[in-house]
Amino acid sequence: MLQHQLLMYPAALLFLLGLTPWMVDGFIRRSGLQRVLRVLTHPLGCALIFSLVVSLWHMPTYYDLALRHKVVHVVEHLMFFRRGAVLLVAGGQPVACAARRVTARRFSISSACSSR
């Protein structure tokens, strides 16, 4: 269970913070995807996803299935990771913050180099 918590929170956060602006822009600019992302990152959408994912994997049938089959367990981990990423994007927008920080850092480095 600790591994699931690490997948949902620190791993998802570190993954999102590691994205560069060009990676995020290319993904978000797709017109059909913007509508889906808006629904998924809305607080009600996040609450629904959280409840469904946690409830699904705590049902005895799916819990036992994940223990018996490695592929199912990997799918469980991917769902926990995705749920954590969606929750973080909806709550604090770490992708946008990281993109701004990377851009600001590049600007300050290039300014320092050009001023010499």
C-alpha positions in Angstrom: 0.0 0.0 0.0 2.9 2.4 0.6 4.0 1.8 -3.0 0.5 2.9 -4.2 0.7 6.1 -2.2 4.2 6.8 -3.6 2.9 6.3 -7.1 -0.1 8.6 -6.5 1.7 11.5 -4.9 5.5 12.0 -5.2 6.1 10.0 -8.4 3.3 11.8 -10.2 4.4 15.2 -9.0 8.1 14.5 -10.0 6.9 13.3 -13.4 4.8 16.5 -14.0 7.6 18.8 -12.8 10.0 17.1 -15.2 8.0 18.0 -18.2 9.3 20.8 -20.4 7.1 23.5 -21.9 7.3 22.2 -25.4 6.1 18.7 -24.2 3.1 20.2 -22.4 2.2 22.7 -25.2 2.2 20.0 -27.9 -0.1 17.8 -25.8 -2.5 20.5 -24.5 -3.0 22.3 -27.9 -5.0 19.4 -29.4 -8.5 20.8 -29.7 -10.5 17.7 -28.8 -8.2 17.0 -25.9 -8.8 20.4 -24.2 -12.4 19.6 -23.6 -11.6 16.2 -22.0 -8.8 17.7 -19.9 -11.1 20.4 -18.7 -13.6 17.8 -17.5 -10.9 15.5 -15.9 -9.2 18.3 -14.1 -12.4 19.9 -12.7 -12.6 19.2 -8.9 -15.8 17.1 -9.4 -14.1 15.1 -12.1 -11.1 14.5 -9.9 -13.3 13.5 -7.0 -15.1 11.0 -9.2 -11.9 9.6 -10.6 -10.4 9.3 -7.2 -13.5 7.5 -5.8 -13.8 5.2 -8.8 -10.1 4.1 -8.8 -9.8 3.6 -5.1 -13.2 1.8 -4.8 -12.5 -0.4 -7.8 -9.2 -1.7 -6.6 -10.4 -2.3 -3.1 -13.2 -4.6 -4.2 -12.2 -8.1 -3.2 -12.6 -9.4 -6.8 -10.2 -6.9 -8.3 -7.9 -6.9 -5.3 -7.4 -10.6 -5.6 -7.0 -10.4 -9.4 -4.3 -7.9 -9.0 -2.5 -10.1 -6.6 -2.7 -13.1 -8.9 -1.8 -11.5 -12.3 1.2 -9.3 -12.8 -0.3 -7.5 -15.8 -3.4 -6.5 -13.8 -1.2 -5.3 -11.0 0.7 -3.1 -13.5 -2.6 -1.7 -14.8 -3.5 -0.9 -11.2 -0.3 1.0 -10.7 -0.8 2.9 -13.9 -4.3 3.9 -12.8 -3.0 5.1 -9.4 -0.3 7.1 -11.1 -2.7 8.7 -13.6 -5.1 9.5 -10.8 -2.3 11.2 -8.9 -1.3 13.2 -11.9 -4.8 14.4 -12.7 -5.3 15.3 -9.0 -2.1 17.3 -8.9 -2.8 19.1 -12.2 -6.3 20.1 -11.0 -5.2 21.1 -7.5 -2.1 23.1 -8.1 -1.3 23.2 -11.8 2.3 22.0 -11.3 2.8 21.6 -15.0 2.1 25.2 -15.7 4.3 26.2 -12.7 7.1 24.0 -13.8 6.9 25.3 -17.4 7.1 28.9 -16.1 10.1 28.1 -13.9 12.0 26.3 -16.7 11.3 29.2 -19.1 12.4 31.8 -16.4 15.5 29.8 -15.6 16.5 29.6 -19.3 15.9 33.3 -19.7 18.0 34.2 -16.7 20.8 32.0 -17.9 20.8 33.3 -21.4 20.6 36.9 -20.1 23.6 36.3 -17.8 25.6 34.8 -20.7 24.8 37.6 -23.1 25.6 40.3 -20.7 29.3 39.2 -20.5 
